Each structure stands twice: as C-alpha cells, then as structure tokens.
Amino acid sequence: MLVVGAGLAGQRAALAAVEARRDVAIISKLHPLRSHSGAAQGGINAAVGKEDSVDTHIYDTVKGSDYLGDQDAIEFFCREAGPTVVEMEHYGTIFSRAEDGSLARRPFGGQGFPRTIYAADRTGLALLQALWERLGTEHFTLYQEWDLTNIVVREGRVQGIVAFDRRTGQFEGIAAKSVVVATGPAGRIYGRTTNAHTCTGDGVAAAYDAGALLKDLEFVQFHPTALLESGILITEGARGEGGILKNVLGERFMGKYAPHVLDLASRDVVSRAIVTEVREGRGFPGNFVHLELMHLGKERIETRLQEICDFCRNFAGVDPVVNPIPIFPAQHYMMGGVGTNIRGETNIAGL
Ligand SMILES: Cc1cc2nc3c(=O)[nH]c(=O)nc-3n(C[C@H](O)[C@H](O)[C@H](O)COP(=O)(O)OP(=O)(O)OC[C@H]3O[C@@H](n4cnc5c(N)ncnc54)[C@H](O)[C@@H]3O)c2cc1C
C-alpha cells in the first residue's frame, strides 16, 4: 500500500496498514514533521468525560454544518473522536491538563460544551511528533521529498503512481496495489489563507486527472481570526479562553449577530459578521477589527496561548498582553476533496 502524504492523515493511515501487516510505503514532498498538520493550534473536538456525550457532539456538528453535512459520516467521526484522543495520549501526546490532572478542555465555536482537547496552542505539532514516534517503531519505506505527479489507473484499477524525486531530478514510477491520497488542502488557491505555501491540493488534482470523482469543493471554510498582513491563524482557542472581538467604535459587535454564543458562534457566522462590520464602515482604517485578549491577564495569555504571543509579536509587532490584535477572516479549510464513501473508498478500485 502506498500512502501519499505524511501529515496526521497519511501517518495514521500508514500505521493502520502496518498494523494490518501490509507492505507499506509513504511518499511525502516534505519531511513528515514539516507537514501542515503541525500548524494546527487550538485543539480537537471529542466528547470525553462523563458530563459530555457523543450524541451532543453529533448534534452540534450536524447543526454547525447547517444540516448539509453527511450525517452518517458525522456520527462515525464523533464516535471515533474520543477513543482517538485517548489513543494519541497513549502514544505520548502531551495534552494540556486540568487542575485535577484530567485532560483539559476549552470551549470552541459552534460547540454546546467545552469539548476541545488541546496541547496549549500547539496541538497539531504535539500530535504529529507523537504519531511519528509511534510509526517509527514499525517497518515501512519512506520516500521523502518525492512529489506525486500522477496516479496510474488501468481498467478501472489503480496501478501505482509517478513521482518526482527532488534529489535526483528524475521522475520515478512506484507500483502499488492500493494508493491512499492524504496530501492535505489547497488553500493556496486563495490570496489570503492560513495555509502554508505547500498546501496546493496536489493529490486532489492527480486523483481528478486519473478519473476520480471530486465532491463538495464549493464548501470552503473561512476562519474569522487571521492576523492582518500575513494571514497567520489566531486560534479559536483565543476566543475559547475568553478573547472578544471589537469594532472601531469599541463595540463587542457579535452581540448583534449571535446574541447567545457571541464570539464563539460558528466560524461562518463570525467571519460574515466581521466582513459586514468592515463593509458598513465600522472596521479600523485598513479594513480589520480587533481581537482583545488583554483582560485575560499576562499569565493566562502566555501559558495558554504562547505561540499566538510569538506570532503577534514577530509578525504584527503587537503584544497581545497589552495590545489588541488586528484580524480579518482568511480561507482556512476545504471540506471537499476526492469523493469517497464512509470507508474512504473512491470510484476507482484501490484508490
Ligand atoms: C493554521 C491551521 C490551524 C489548524 N488548527 C486546527 C485545530 O486546532 N484543530 C483541528 O481539528 N484542525 C485544525 N486545522 C486543520 C487540520 O490541521 C488539518 O485538517 C489536518 O492537519 C490535515 O492533515 P492532513 O494529513 O490531511 O494534511 P497535511 O498535514 O497538510 O499533510 C499533507 C501531506 O501531504 C504531503 N504532500 C502534499 N502534496 C504532495 C505531493 N504532491 N507529493 C507527495 N506528498 C505530498 C505533504 O508533504 C504532507 O506530508 C488547522 C489547519 C490550519 C491550516
């Protein structure tokens, strides 16, 4: 089995395959630990602990999708989330802790319960390192800095791939009985995105060229709080910790758009609210609004949101302990991609 991509998705697929005693290879255009999963900040939603329930997580997710999400997939995903978090903890992920030593949880947008489990504001990096160490105990072949260019299909069945080896400058063919595409998002289609320059949708394009059906490409998520110039993400965890949005008049404007959940409404609601404020003349000169954390206090900001502090100080010249953060929405997440069923199977056998 050939896994294309060594982010959290590709590595977890490869681990499942080696555990099932398959002969596994991974190709990745980046070192696995440079995958964009490492940029994930705020945490993972999972119903763990007695006070929360999987049913509520399912309900919140279906509602958050405006009832357009695939409900079978949502149910499967929510049921798997808790055991997956526990599994990742057993692999050594250093999740943040509550006072009593249990997994700490913070509120996130669109969730009726504080169910986001996190490792400060570096959750993706913590997960990626733990999973890479776990995978390193297994036998597999890694083709690093190889770029997938084509997926080879004959008579409706996948035969392998063609890839470009950057070190030799040669194109190579790799035969495989099955190919998993886990090449991440295509955020760089957009001028303003939280995604790295490597997020160019290569696998989706190759699958399309090979005859795979694509699905739901029009569902693109915009994150409300990206740093003004760079588009670097300011995690929703910042609002989960109590951060608030304000316009140029000093108004906490989310009260008009989502009177109950305010700044923690779902991302589409908050993004539209910010754009409306700016379009109606209540943004700051330069078209942005403020995210304020100052009232949370230095200790909380610097322990729970360390990386956010670094990003703001280094890339925007503002210190969130004493200054508001200038933010505006940016493209963040692609819900669509290669069309699959709930088991991840496409219309091409073996893909
Ligand atoms: C800034 C940011 C913050 C986020 N925060 C959160 C969060 O707090 N919680 C949450 O649940 N989600 C979060 N997300 C979303 C989440 O991080 C991603 O959905 C997830 O990590 C994607 O994992 P992946 O393995 O599919 O992709 P990636 O981690 O992007 O991995 C893609 C892999 O494919 C490889 N690749 C790409 N093209 C090729 C090619 N042509 N040939 C060979 N290899 C290739 C790359 O080398 C890489 O190894 C965030 C996303 C961003 C952008």
The ligand as an ORCA input file, in Angstrom:
! r2SCAN-3c Opt
* xyz 0 1
  C      -3.255     27.049     10.620
  C      -4.166     25.863     10.819
  C      -4.632     25.551     12.088
  C      -5.476     24.465     12.292
  N      -5.915     24.173     13.558
  C      -6.717     23.091     13.761
  C      -7.170     22.742     15.066
  O      -6.867     23.399     16.051
  N      -7.954     21.643     15.196
  C      -8.307     20.859     14.126
  O      -9.003     19.852     14.311
  N      -7.887     21.167     12.878
  C      -7.109     22.252     12.679
  N      -6.691     22.574     11.410
  C      -6.998     21.639     10.329
  C      -6.046     20.432     10.408
  O      -4.764     20.868     10.796
  C      -5.943     19.732      9.070
  O      -7.234     19.397      8.620
  C      -5.131     18.451      9.157
  O      -3.957     18.620      9.907
  C      -4.788     17.986      7.763
  O      -3.975     16.851      7.860
  P      -3.506     16.113      6.558
  O      -2.647     14.982      6.978
  O      -4.694     15.816      5.703
  O      -2.660     17.212      5.731
  P      -1.209     17.841      5.942
  O      -0.782     17.835      7.350
  O      -1.225     19.135      5.194
  O      -0.254     16.831      5.203
  C      -0.194     16.750      3.806
  C       0.961     15.833      3.456
  O       0.925     15.602      2.067
  C       2.216     15.756      1.533
  N       2.059     16.163      0.134
  C       1.338     17.189     -0.375
  N       1.436     17.211     -1.714
  C       2.229     16.165     -2.059
  C       2.731     15.662     -3.294
  N       2.442     16.223     -4.479
  N       3.533     14.572     -3.263
  C       3.871     13.987     -2.078
  N       3.428     14.423     -0.880
  C       2.628     15.497     -0.884
  C       2.900     16.787      2.406
  O       4.298     16.625      2.363
  C       2.338     16.412      3.778
  O       3.133     15.400      4.363
  C      -5.870     23.676     11.187
  C      -5.421     23.997      9.906
  C      -4.596     25.086      9.715
  C      -4.167     25.443      8.322
*
